[in-house]
Amino acid sequence: MSETYPEPGDTQTTGHAGSETSRDRATSERDSGKTGERGRTVLHLLGQQGSYGMTVAELRGYTDWHHGQASSALTNLHLSNQIDRPTETRDRCKVYVLPQHVNARPVEAPGRTKANQPSIPGPRMTWSLSGDERQALVALKADMAAGAIPRMWAVRMVIEALEVRS
């Protein structure tokens, strides 16, 4: 897996508390490249931690980041499917790992937490994807977001991954 980090778009930031000063800080960090630098740092640190992974509290211990910066970096990487979040916790914090270190543990899907997520009837299934499968899914999502015709290799790999796991 290459250590890339999705830079936010022109109108996106790493998040802010809603005040003007908080919004200005988030925009400045996005524009200066600090947001991408934090993401690369997280990927590097998670690579060193292996299957043990890291929580937001542990990440803060390795860096000088405040909670919002650490949490935002983990969330952005999780939302972009570059890291996984097994269902386990450590010291009341969620654990994050690189995909190759999931080791068949159940993982939580990126997105809203249970606390603020609307109730969805029926079981929710998540799978751990291999690096190639994850790359195919990311390519497929990018094609769809751009309104482009999906690349067939990506479609085939995603379909095969789903068929194997169902």
mmCIF file of the C-alpha atoms, coordinates in Angstrom:
data_MODEL
# 
_entry.id   MODEL 
# 
loop_
_atom_site.group_PDB 
_atom_site.id 
_atom_site.type_symbol 
_atom_site.label_atom_id 
_atom_site.label_alt_id 
_atom_site.label_comp_id 
_atom_site.label_asym_id 
_atom_site.label_entity_id 
_atom_site.label_seq_id 
_atom_site.pdbx_PDB_ins_code 
_atom_site.Cartn_x 
_atom_site.Cartn_y 
_atom_site.Cartn_z 
_atom_site.occupancy 
_atom_site.B_iso_or_equiv 
_atom_site.pdbx_formal_charge 
_atom_site.auth_seq_id 
_atom_site.auth_comp_id 
_atom_site.auth_asym_id 
_atom_site.auth_atom_id 
_atom_site.pdbx_PDB_model_num 
ATOM 1   C CA . MET A 1 1   ? 0.000   0.000   0.000   1.00 0.00 ? 1   MET A CA 1 
ATOM 2   C CA . SER A 1 2   ? 1.424   3.363   -0.935  1.00 0.00 ? 2   SER A CA 1 
ATOM 3   C CA . GLU A 1 3   ? 1.441   6.106   1.644   1.00 0.00 ? 3   GLU A CA 1 
ATOM 4   C CA . THR A 1 4   ? -0.920  8.540   -0.031  1.00 0.00 ? 4   THR A CA 1 
ATOM 5   C CA . TYR A 1 5   ? -3.412  10.806  1.608   1.00 0.00 ? 5   TYR A CA 1 
ATOM 6   C CA . PRO A 1 6   ? -6.472  12.300  -0.042  1.00 0.00 ? 6   PRO A CA 1 
ATOM 7   C CA . GLU A 1 7   ? -6.122  16.058  0.082   1.00 0.00 ? 7   GLU A CA 1 
ATOM 8   C CA . PRO A 1 8   ? -9.481  17.745  0.697   1.00 0.00 ? 8   PRO A CA 1 
ATOM 9   C CA . GLY A 1 9   ? -11.055 19.503  -2.262  1.00 0.00 ? 9   GLY A CA 1 
ATOM 10  C CA . ASP A 1 10  ? -11.307 23.262  -2.643  1.00 0.00 ? 10  ASP A CA 1 
ATOM 11  C CA . THR A 1 11  ? -14.363 23.534  -0.420  1.00 0.00 ? 11  THR A CA 1 
ATOM 12  C CA . GLN A 1 12  ? -13.499 20.749  2.030   1.00 0.00 ? 12  GLN A CA 1 
ATOM 13  C CA . THR A 1 13  ? -11.430 20.975  5.178   1.00 0.00 ? 13  THR A CA 1 
ATOM 14  C CA . THR A 1 14  ? -10.436 18.519  7.842   1.00 0.00 ? 14  THR A CA 1 
ATOM 15  C CA . GLY A 1 15  ? -13.342 19.748  9.910   1.00 0.00 ? 15  GLY A CA 1 
ATOM 16  C CA . HIS A 1 16  ? -13.920 22.556  12.336  1.00 0.00 ? 16  HIS A CA 1 
ATOM 17  C CA . ALA A 1 17  ? -16.008 23.424  15.372  1.00 0.00 ? 17  ALA A CA 1 
ATOM 18  C CA . GLY A 1 18  ? -18.163 25.927  13.488  1.00 0.00 ? 18  GLY A CA 1 
ATOM 19  C CA . SER A 1 19  ? -16.633 29.191  14.690  1.00 0.00 ? 19  SER A CA 1 
ATOM 20  C CA . GLU A 1 20  ? -14.945 31.562  12.262  1.00 0.00 ? 20  GLU A CA 1 
ATOM 21  C CA . THR A 1 21  ? -11.527 31.052  13.857  1.00 0.00 ? 21  THR A CA 1 
ATOM 22  C CA . SER A 1 22  ? -11.900 27.275  13.769  1.00 0.00 ? 22  SER A CA 1 
ATOM 23  C CA . ARG A 1 23  ? -12.994 27.381  10.117  1.00 0.00 ? 23  ARG A CA 1 
ATOM 24  C CA . ASP A 1 24  ? -10.040 29.669  9.250   1.00 0.00 ? 24  ASP A CA 1 
ATOM 25  C CA . ARG A 1 25  ? -7.600  27.282  10.973  1.00 0.00 ? 25  ARG A CA 1 
ATOM 26  C CA . ALA A 1 26  ? -8.997  24.272  9.093   1.00 0.00 ? 26  ALA A CA 1 
ATOM 27  C CA . THR A 1 27  ? -8.801  26.096  5.753   1.00 0.00 ? 27  THR A CA 1 
ATOM 28  C CA . SER A 1 28  ? -5.255  27.272  6.454   1.00 0.00 ? 28  SER A CA 1 
ATOM 29  C CA . GLU A 1 29  ? -4.118  23.752  7.379   1.00 0.00 ? 29  GLU A CA 1 
ATOM 30  C CA . ARG A 1 30  ? -5.691  22.357  4.235   1.00 0.00 ? 30  ARG A CA 1 
ATOM 31  C CA . ASP A 1 31  ? -4.067  24.988  2.021   1.00 0.00 ? 31  ASP A CA 1 
ATOM 32  C CA . SER A 1 32  ? -0.632  24.663  3.661   1.00 0.00 ? 32  SER A CA 1 
ATOM 33  C CA . GLY A 1 33  ? -0.511  20.872  3.248   1.00 0.00 ? 33  GLY A CA 1 
ATOM 34  C CA . LYS A 1 34  ? -0.555  20.148  7.000   1.00 0.00 ? 34  LYS A CA 1 
ATOM 35  C CA . THR A 1 35  ? -3.671  18.018  6.551   1.00 0.00 ? 35  THR A CA 1 
ATOM 36  C CA . GLY A 1 36  ? -1.914  15.748  4.067   1.00 0.00 ? 36  GLY A CA 1 
ATOM 37  C CA . GLU A 1 37  ? 1.208   15.649  6.211   1.00 0.00 ? 37  GLU A CA 1 
ATOM 38  C CA . ARG A 1 38  ? -0.823  14.441  9.190   1.00 0.00 ? 38  ARG A CA 1 
ATOM 39  C CA . GLY A 1 39  ? -2.380  11.700  7.089   1.00 0.00 ? 39  GLY A CA 1 
ATOM 40  C CA . ARG A 1 40  ? 1.004   10.473  5.926   1.00 0.00 ? 40  ARG A CA 1 
ATOM 41  C CA . THR A 1 41  ? 2.239   10.502  9.521   1.00 0.00 ? 41  THR A CA 1 
ATOM 42  C CA . VAL A 1 42  ? -0.721  8.370   10.627  1.00 0.00 ? 42  VAL A CA 1 
ATOM 43  C CA . LEU A 1 43  ? -0.115  5.842   7.830   1.00 0.00 ? 43  LEU A CA 1 
ATOM 44  C CA . HIS A 1 44  ? 3.559   5.613   8.822   1.00 0.00 ? 44  HIS A CA 1 
ATOM 45  C CA . LEU A 1 45  ? 2.792   5.173   12.535  1.00 0.00 ? 45  LEU A CA 1 
ATOM 46  C CA . LEU A 1 46  ? 0.097   2.566   11.863  1.00 0.00 ? 46  LEU A CA 1 
ATOM 47  C CA . GLY A 1 47  ? 2.581   0.676   9.692   1.00 0.00 ? 47  GLY A CA 1 
ATOM 48  C CA . GLN A 1 48  ? 4.947   0.526   12.647  1.00 0.00 ? 48  GLN A CA 1 
ATOM 49  C CA . GLN A 1 49  ? 2.207   -0.663  15.020  1.00 0.00 ? 49  GLN A CA 1 
ATOM 50  C CA . GLY A 1 50  ? 1.172   -3.652  12.887  1.00 0.00 ? 50  GLY A CA 1 
ATOM 51  C CA . SER A 1 51  ? -1.926  -5.549  14.024  1.00 0.00 ? 51  SER A CA 1 
ATOM 52  C CA . TYR A 1 52  ? -1.852  -3.838  17.445  1.00 0.00 ? 52  TYR A CA 1 
ATOM 53  C CA . GLY A 1 53  ? -2.957  -0.625  15.752  1.00 0.00 ? 53  GLY A CA 1 
ATOM 54  C CA . MET A 1 54  ? -3.448  2.699   17.427  1.00 0.00 ? 54  MET A CA 1 
ATOM 55  C CA . THR A 1 55  ? -6.204  4.684   19.126  1.00 0.00 ? 55  THR A CA 1 
ATOM 56  C CA . VAL A 1 56  ? -6.735  8.429   18.900  1.00 0.00 ? 56  VAL A CA 1 
ATOM 57  C CA . ALA A 1 57  ? -5.318  8.781   22.427  1.00 0.00 ? 57  ALA A CA 1 
ATOM 58  C CA . GLU A 1 58  ? -2.202  6.818   21.480  1.00 0.00 ? 58  GLU A CA 1 
ATOM 59  C CA . LEU A 1 59  ? -1.794  8.875   18.300  1.00 0.00 ? 59  LEU A CA 1 
ATOM 60  C CA . ARG A 1 60  ? -1.893  12.040  20.386  1.00 0.00 ? 60  ARG A CA 1 
ATOM 61  C CA . GLY A 1 61  ? 0.867   10.556  22.559  1.00 0.00 ? 61  GLY A CA 1 
ATOM 62  C CA . TYR A 1 62  ? 3.114   10.101  19.505  1.00 0.00 ? 62  TYR A CA 1 
ATOM 63  C CA . THR A 1 63  ? 2.410   13.572  18.132  1.00 0.00 ? 63  THR A CA 1 
ATOM 64  C CA . ASP A 1 64  ? 1.779   17.063  19.445  1.00 0.00 ? 64  ASP A CA 1 
ATOM 65  C CA . TRP A 1 65  ? -1.701  17.151  17.914  1.00 0.00 ? 65  TRP A CA 1 
ATOM 66  C CA . HIS A 1 66  ? -4.825  18.038  19.832  1.00 0.00 ? 66  HIS A CA 1 
ATOM 67  C CA . HIS A 1 67  ? -7.745  15.607  19.829  1.00 0.00 ? 67  HIS A CA 1 
ATOM 68  C CA . GLY A 1 68  ? -9.492  17.211  16.851  1.00 0.00 ? 68  GLY A CA 1 
ATOM 69  C CA . GLN A 1 69  ? -6.412  17.013  14.643  1.00 0.00 ? 69  GLN A CA 1 
ATOM 70  C CA . ALA A 1 70  ? -5.716  13.385  15.549  1.00 0.00 ? 70  ALA A CA 1 
ATOM 71  C CA . SER A 1 71  ? -9.346  12.337  15.241  1.00 0.00 ? 71  SER A CA 1 
ATOM 72  C CA . SER A 1 72  ? -9.745  14.137  11.927  1.00 0.00 ? 72  SER A CA 1 
ATOM 73  C CA . ALA A 1 73  ? -6.678  12.459  10.417  1.00 0.00 ? 73  ALA A CA 1 
ATOM 74  C CA . LEU A 1 74  ? -7.920  9.000   11.462  1.00 0.00 ? 74  LEU A CA 1 
ATOM 75  C CA . THR A 1 75  ? -11.463 9.712   10.262  1.00 0.00 ? 75  THR A CA 1 
ATOM 76  C CA . ASN A 1 76  ? -10.348 10.999  6.854   1.00 0.00 ? 76  ASN A CA 1 
ATOM 77  C CA . LEU A 1 77  ? -8.155  7.937   6.288   1.00 0.00 ? 77  LEU A CA 1 
ATOM 78  C CA . HIS A 1 78  ? -10.979 5.633   7.403   1.00 0.00 ? 78  HIS A CA 1 
ATOM 79  C CA . LEU A 1 79  ? -13.505 7.372   5.144   1.00 0.00 ? 79  LEU A CA 1 
ATOM 80  C CA . SER A 1 80  ? -11.101 7.034   2.199   1.00 0.00 ? 80  SER A CA 1 
ATOM 81  C CA . ASN A 1 81  ? -10.702 3.290   2.964   1.00 0.00 ? 81  ASN A CA 1 
ATOM 82  C CA . GLN A 1 82  ? -6.971  3.588   3.601   1.00 0.00 ? 82  GLN A CA 1 
ATOM 83  C CA . ILE A 1 83  ? -7.241  2.303   7.165   1.00 0.00 ? 83  ILE A CA 1 
ATOM 84  C CA . ASP A 1 84  ? -9.670  0.017   8.986   1.00 0.00 ? 84  ASP A CA 1 
ATOM 85  C CA . ARG A 1 85  ? -11.321 0.209   12.385  1.00 0.00 ? 85  ARG A CA 1 
ATOM 86  C CA . PRO A 1 86  ? -11.798 -3.206  14.008  1.00 0.00 ? 86  PRO A CA 1 
ATOM 87  C CA . THR A 1 87  ? -14.784 -3.458  16.331  1.00 0.00 ? 87  THR A CA 1 
ATOM 88  C CA . GLU A 1 88  ? -12.498 -3.701  19.371  1.00 0.00 ? 88  GLU A CA 1 
ATOM 89  C CA . THR A 1 89  ? -11.666 -0.863  21.728  1.00 0.00 ? 89  THR A CA 1 
ATOM 90  C CA . ARG A 1 90  ? -8.692  -0.144  23.955  1.00 0.00 ? 90  ARG A CA 1 
ATOM 91  C CA . ASP A 1 91  ? -9.031  2.138   26.985  1.00 0.00 ? 91  ASP A CA 1 
ATOM 92  C CA . ARG A 1 92  ? -12.490 3.177   25.740  1.00 0.00 ? 92  ARG A CA 1 
ATOM 93  C CA . CYS A 1 93  ? -11.092 4.291   22.350  1.00 0.00 ? 93  CYS A CA 1 
ATOM 94  C CA . LYS A 1 94  ? -11.576 2.743   18.914  1.00 0.00 ? 94  LYS A CA 1 
ATOM 95  C CA . VAL A 1 95  ? -8.545  0.992   17.407  1.00 0.00 ? 95  VAL A CA 1 
ATOM 96  C CA . TYR A 1 96  ? -7.335  1.749   13.862  1.00 0.00 ? 96  TYR A CA 1 
ATOM 97  C CA . VAL A 1 97  ? -5.067  -0.485  11.746  1.00 0.00 ? 97  VAL A CA 1 
ATOM 98  C CA . LEU A 1 98  ? -3.781  -0.688  8.188   1.00 0.00 ? 98  LEU A CA 1 
ATOM 99  C CA . PRO A 1 99  ? -5.914  -3.032  6.059   1.00 0.00 ? 99  PRO A CA 1 
ATOM 100 C CA . GLN A 1 100 ? -3.182  -5.671  5.845   1.00 0.00 ? 100 GLN A CA 1 
ATOM 101 C CA . HIS A 1 101 ? -3.214  -5.917  9.658   1.00 0.00 ? 101 HIS A CA 1 
ATOM 102 C CA . VAL A 1 102 ? -6.939  -6.575  10.151  1.00 0.00 ? 102 VAL A CA 1 
ATOM 103 C CA . ASN A 1 103 ? -6.259  -10.334 10.364  1.00 0.00 ? 103 ASN A CA 1 
ATOM 104 C CA . ALA A 1 104 ? -9.884  -11.419 9.774   1.00 0.00 ? 104 ALA A CA 1 
ATOM 105 C CA . ARG A 1 105 ? -11.215 -9.294  12.668  1.00 0.00 ? 105 ARG A CA 1 
ATOM 106 C CA . PRO A 1 106 ? -14.627 -7.731  12.087  1.00 0.00 ? 106 PRO A CA 1 
ATOM 107 C CA . VAL A 1 107 ? -14.331 -4.075  11.113  1.00 0.00 ? 107 VAL A CA 1 
ATOM 108 C CA . GLU A 1 108 ? -16.661 -1.105  11.300  1.00 0.00 ? 108 GLU A CA 1 
ATOM 109 C CA . ALA A 1 109 ? -17.713 0.577   8.084   1.00 0.00 ? 109 ALA A CA 1 
ATOM 110 C CA . PRO A 1 110 ? -16.527 4.159   7.605   1.00 0.00 ? 110 PRO A CA 1 
ATOM 111 C CA . GLY A 1 111 ? -19.042 6.859   8.264   1.00 0.00 ? 111 GLY A CA 1 
ATOM 112 C CA . ARG A 1 112 ? -21.296 7.885   11.047  1.00 0.00 ? 112 ARG A CA 1 
ATOM 113 C CA . THR A 1 113 ? -20.943 6.355   14.472  1.00 0.00 ? 113 THR A CA 1 
ATOM 114 C CA . LYS A 1 114 ? -23.710 4.345   16.111  1.00 0.00 ? 114 LYS A CA 1 
ATOM 115 C CA . ALA A 1 115 ? -24.472 7.286   18.389  1.00 0.00 ? 115 ALA A CA 1 
ATOM 116 C CA . ASN A 1 116 ? -25.541 9.558   15.527  1.00 0.00 ? 116 ASN A CA 1 
ATOM 117 C CA . GLN A 1 117 ? -26.503 7.007   12.910  1.00 0.00 ? 117 GLN A CA 1 
ATOM 118 C CA . PRO A 1 118 ? -30.135 6.440   11.987  1.00 0.00 ? 118 PRO A CA 1 
ATOM 119 C CA . SER A 1 119 ? -31.391 2.956   12.713  1.00 0.00 ? 119 SER A CA 1 
ATOM 120 C CA . ILE A 1 120 ? -30.987 0.642   9.727   1.00 0.00 ? 120 ILE A CA 1 
ATOM 121 C CA . PRO A 1 121 ? -33.186 -2.459  9.814   1.00 0.00 ? 121 PRO A CA 1 
ATOM 122 C CA . GLY A 1 122 ? -31.554 -5.843  9.349   1.00 0.00 ? 122 GLY A CA 1 
ATOM 123 C CA . PRO A 1 123 ? -27.984 -7.021  9.791   1.00 0.00 ? 123 PRO A CA 1 
ATOM 124 C CA . ARG A 1 124 ? -25.145 -4.862  8.528   1.00 0.00 ? 124 ARG A CA 1 
ATOM 125 C CA . MET A 1 125 ? -22.245 -6.732  7.004   1.00 0.00 ? 125 MET A CA 1 
ATOM 126 C CA . THR A 1 126 ? -18.700 -5.503  6.568   1.00 0.00 ? 126 THR A CA 1 
ATOM 127 C CA . TRP A 1 127 ? -15.715 -7.304  5.086   1.00 0.00 ? 127 TRP A CA 1 
ATOM 128 C CA . SER A 1 128 ? -12.022 -6.851  5.179   1.00 0.00 ? 128 SER A CA 1 
ATOM 129 C CA . LEU A 1 129 ? -10.674 -6.398  1.656   1.00 0.00 ? 129 LEU A CA 1 
ATOM 130 C CA . SER A 1 130 ? -7.231  -7.269  0.382   1.00 0.00 ? 130 SER A CA 1 
ATOM 131 C CA . GLY A 1 131 ? -5.030  -4.440  -0.868  1.00 0.00 ? 131 GLY A CA 1 
ATOM 132 C CA . ASP A 1 132 ? -5.885  -5.198  -4.511  1.00 0.00 ? 132 ASP A CA 1 
ATOM 133 C CA . GLU A 1 133 ? -9.610  -5.417  -3.745  1.00 0.00 ? 133 GLU A CA 1 
ATOM 134 C CA . ARG A 1 134 ? -9.482  -2.147  -1.828  1.00 0.00 ? 134 ARG A CA 1 
ATOM 135 C CA . GLN A 1 135 ? -7.623  -0.501  -4.733  1.00 0.00 ? 135 GLN A CA 1 
ATOM 136 C CA . ALA A 1 136 ? -10.319 -1.750  -7.113  1.00 0.00 ? 136 ALA A CA 1 
ATOM 137 C CA . LEU A 1 137 ? -13.091 -0.402  -4.899  1.00 0.00 ? 137 LEU A CA 1 
ATOM 138 C CA . VAL A 1 138 ? -11.398 3.004   -4.597  1.00 0.00 ? 138 VAL A CA 1 
ATOM 139 C CA . ALA A 1 139 ? -10.957 3.135   -8.408  1.00 0.00 ? 139 ALA A CA 1 
ATOM 140 C CA . LEU A 1 140 ? -14.593 2.174   -8.949  1.00 0.00 ? 140 LEU A CA 1 
ATOM 141 C CA . LYS A 1 141 ? -15.815 4.818   -6.503  1.00 0.00 ? 141 LYS A CA 1 
ATOM 142 C CA . ALA A 1 142 ? -13.617 7.465   -8.146  1.00 0.00 ? 142 ALA A CA 1 
ATOM 143 C CA . ASP A 1 143 ? -14.958 6.595   -11.599 1.00 0.00 ? 143 ASP A CA 1 
ATOM 144 C CA . MET A 1 144 ? -18.529 6.790   -10.351 1.00 0.00 ? 144 MET A CA 1 
ATOM 145 C CA . ALA A 1 145 ? -17.933 10.106  -8.554  1.00 0.00 ? 145 ALA A CA 1 
ATOM 146 C CA . ALA A 1 146 ? -16.428 11.564  -11.739 1.00 0.00 ? 146 ALA A CA 1 
ATOM 147 C CA . GLY A 1 147 ? -19.317 10.303  -13.852 1.00 0.00 ? 147 GLY A CA 1 
ATOM 148 C CA . ALA A 1 148 ? -16.870 8.203   -15.883 1.00 0.00 ? 148 ALA A CA 1 
ATOM 149 C CA . ILE A 1 149 ? -17.402 4.739   -17.252 1.00 0.00 ? 149 ILE A CA 1 
ATOM 150 C CA . PRO A 1 150 ? -16.126 2.351   -14.547 1.00 0.00 ? 150 PRO A CA 1 
ATOM 151 C CA . ARG A 1 151 ? -12.939 0.483   -15.319 1.00 0.00 ? 151 ARG A CA 1 
ATOM 152 C CA . MET A 1 152 ? -13.812 -3.152  -16.014 1.00 0.00 ? 152 MET A CA 1 
ATOM 153 C CA . TRP A 1 153 ? -10.925 -4.610  -14.011 1.00 0.00 ? 153 TRP A CA 1 
ATOM 154 C CA . ALA A 1 154 ? -12.208 -2.757  -10.959 1.00 0.00 ? 154 ALA A CA 1 
ATOM 155 C CA . VAL A 1 155 ? -15.794 -3.878  -11.519 1.00 0.00 ? 155 VAL A CA 1 
ATOM 156 C CA . ARG A 1 156 ? -14.732 -7.519  -11.934 1.00 0.00 ? 156 ARG A CA 1 
ATOM 157 C CA . MET A 1 157 ? -12.519 -7.498  -8.830  1.00 0.00 ? 157 MET A CA 1 
ATOM 158 C CA . VAL A 1 158 ? -15.207 -5.918  -6.638  1.00 0.00 ? 158 VAL A CA 1 
ATOM 159 C CA . ILE A 1 159 ? -17.850 -8.373  -7.885  1.00 0.00 ? 159 ILE A CA 1 
ATOM 160 C CA . GLU A 1 160 ? -15.525 -11.331 -7.278  1.00 0.00 ? 160 GLU A CA 1 
ATOM 161 C CA . ALA A 1 161 ? -14.716 -10.088 -3.777  1.00 0.00 ? 161 ALA A CA 1 
ATOM 162 C CA . LEU A 1 162 ? -18.415 -9.777  -2.946  1.00 0.00 ? 162 LEU A CA 1 
ATOM 163 C CA . GLU A 1 163 ? -19.255 -13.196 -4.400  1.00 0.00 ? 163 GLU A CA 1 
ATOM 164 C CA . VAL A 1 164 ? -16.512 -14.889 -2.373  1.00 0.00 ? 164 VAL A CA 1 
ATOM 165 C CA . ARG A 1 165 ? -17.742 -13.312 0.876   1.00 0.00 ? 165 ARG A CA 1 
ATOM 166 C CA . SER A 1 166 ? -21.488 -13.831 0.458   1.00 0.00 ? 166 SER A CA 1 
# 
